[in-house]
Amino acid sequence: MLLTSFDPFAEFDRLAQRTLAATDPARLHATMRMDAIRRADDVELRFDLPGIDPASIEVTVDRGALTVSAKRDEELAEGEKAYVRERLTGTFSRRIRLGDAIDSAKVEAGYSHGVLTVRVPLAEAAKPRKVEIQAEAPKGITA
């Protein structure tokens, strides 16, 4: 399974966000924070999505890439006006390249306490296996 740990475009995006955060601190929090945990049979991805309605979350797998999108709606009632706005609203999306060594039919997702957990099982071909070493039998001396 390929879970890209270095993506030059993502690194550029992070650098740009840090630079823009100096003028707009809300931009720093615009991305979905994620942890990835590798286990023997799967990879578990945990996305921080506080304050998101679970019905607005969408998880799709297509050709070795997992896409998570979510939406946070405006929470102002009629007659209210935002005094300070640091929580972003709108649609957020994150795409992760997983490679072709996953069993996409068995991907599972759950949402609890503001955290989306996605379990991505590895295909049998991607699981570690022990390779048997073939030893050549010693040849006897013939006279």
C-alpha positions as CSV (number, residue, x, y, z in Angstrom):
1,M,0.0,0.0,0.0
2,L,1.3,3.4,-0.9
3,L,0.4,6.1,1.6
4,T,2.4,9.1,0.3
5,S,4.3,10.6,3.2
6,F,6.0,13.3,1.1
7,D,4.0,15.2,-1.4
8,P,5.7,18.3,-2.8
9,F,2.4,19.9,-3.7
10,A,1.1,19.3,-0.1
11,E,4.3,20.7,1.3
12,F,3.9,23.8,-0.9
13,D,0.3,24.1,0.2
14,R,1.4,23.9,3.9
15,L,4.0,26.6,3.4
16,A,1.5,28.8,1.6
17,Q,-1.0,28.3,4.5
18,R,1.6,29.2,7.1
19,T,2.5,32.3,5.1
20,L,-1.2,33.3,4.7
21,A,-1.9,32.6,8.3
22,A,0.1,35.6,9.3
23,T,-2.6,37.8,7.7
24,D,-5.6,35.4,8.2
25,P,-5.3,32.9,11.2
26,A,-8.4,31.1,10.1
27,R,-6.7,29.8,6.9
28,L,-4.3,27.7,9.0
29,H,-7.2,25.6,10.2
30,A,-8.9,25.1,6.8
31,T,-7.4,21.7,6.1
32,M,-8.7,18.4,7.5
33,R,-6.1,17.2,10.1
34,M,-5.4,13.5,9.8
35,D,-3.5,10.7,11.5
36,A,-2.7,7.4,9.6
37,I,-2.0,4.2,11.6
38,R,-0.6,1.2,9.8
39,R,-1.5,-2.3,11.2
40,A,-0.9,-5.8,9.9
41,D,-4.1,-6.1,7.9
42,D,-5.2,-2.5,7.4
43,V,-4.6,1.2,7.7
44,E,-6.8,3.4,9.9
45,L,-7.2,7.1,8.9
46,R,-8.5,9.5,11.6
47,F,-9.8,12.9,10.4
48,D,-10.6,15.7,12.8
49,L,-14.0,17.1,11.8
50,P,-15.5,18.9,14.8
51,G,-18.9,20.5,14.4
52,I,-19.6,18.7,11.2
53,D,-23.0,17.1,10.6
54,P,-22.4,13.4,9.9
55,A,-25.0,13.5,7.1
56,S,-22.7,15.9,5.2
57,I,-19.7,13.7,5.2
58,E,-18.9,11.7,2.1
59,V,-16.1,9.1,1.7
60,T,-15.3,7.7,-1.7
61,V,-12.7,5.3,-3.1
62,D,-11.7,5.4,-6.7
63,R,-8.7,3.9,-8.4
64,G,-6.5,3.8,-5.3
65,A,-7.5,7.2,-4.0
66,L,-9.7,8.0,-1.0
67,T,-11.5,11.3,-1.0
68,V,-13.2,12.7,2.1
69,S,-15.5,15.7,1.9
70,A,-17.6,17.4,4.5
71,K,-19.7,20.5,4.8
72,R,-20.2,23.0,7.7
73,D,-23.2,25.2,7.3
74,E,-23.7,28.8,8.5
75,E,-24.9,28.6,12.1
76,L,-26.4,32.1,12.5
77,A,-30.1,32.5,13.3
78,E,-32.1,35.3,11.8
79,G,-31.1,38.6,13.4
80,E,-27.7,37.4,14.5
81,K,-24.4,38.8,13.1
82,A,-21.0,37.3,13.5
83,Y,-18.8,39.3,15.9
84,V,-15.7,37.0,15.6
85,R,-15.5,34.3,13.0
86,E,-12.6,31.8,13.2
87,R,-14.6,28.6,12.4
88,L,-14.7,28.2,8.6
89,T,-17.9,27.3,6.8
90,G,-18.4,25.7,3.5
91,T,-17.2,22.5,1.9
92,F,-13.9,20.9,2.8
93,S,-12.2,18.0,0.9
94,R,-9.1,15.9,1.3
95,R,-7.7,13.3,-1.2
96,I,-5.2,10.6,-0.2
97,R,-3.5,8.4,-2.6
98,L,-3.6,4.8,-1.2
99,G,-2.3,2.8,-4.2
100,D,-3.8,-0.3,-5.7
101,A,-3.0,-2.7,-2.9
102,I,-6.2,-2.0,-1.0
103,D,-9.5,-3.9,-0.8
104,S,-11.7,-1.0,-1.8
105,A,-14.9,-3.1,-1.5
106,K,-14.3,-3.4,2.3
107,V,-13.4,0.2,3.3
108,E,-15.4,1.2,6.4
109,A,-16.1,4.6,7.9
110,G,-17.5,5.8,11.2
111,Y,-18.0,9.2,12.9
112,S,-17.9,9.8,16.6
113,H,-17.1,12.8,18.8
114,G,-15.9,14.9,15.9
115,V,-13.5,12.3,14.5
116,L,-14.1,10.4,11.2
117,T,-12.4,7.0,11.3
118,V,-11.8,5.2,8.0
119,R,-10.5,1.7,8.0
120,V,-8.8,0.7,4.7
121,P,-8.1,-3.1,4.5
122,L,-5.1,-4.2,2.6
123,A,-5.5,-6.7,-0.3
124,E,-3.9,-10.1,0.3
125,A,-1.2,-9.3,-2.2
126,A,-0.1,-6.2,-0.2
127,K,0.2,-8.0,3.2
128,P,3.6,-8.9,4.4
129,R,4.5,-12.6,3.9
130,K,7.5,-14.7,4.6
131,V,9.4,-15.9,1.6
132,E,10.7,-19.5,1.8
133,I,14.4,-19.8,0.8
134,Q,15.2,-22.7,-1.5
135,A,18.5,-24.2,-0.6
136,E,20.3,-26.3,-3.1
137,A,21.2,-29.8,-1.9
138,P,24.9,-30.3,-1.6
139,K,26.3,-32.4,-4.4
140,G,28.1,-35.6,-3.5
141,I,31.6,-36.5,-4.9
142,T,31.5,-39.3,-7.4
143,A,34.6,-41.3,-8.2
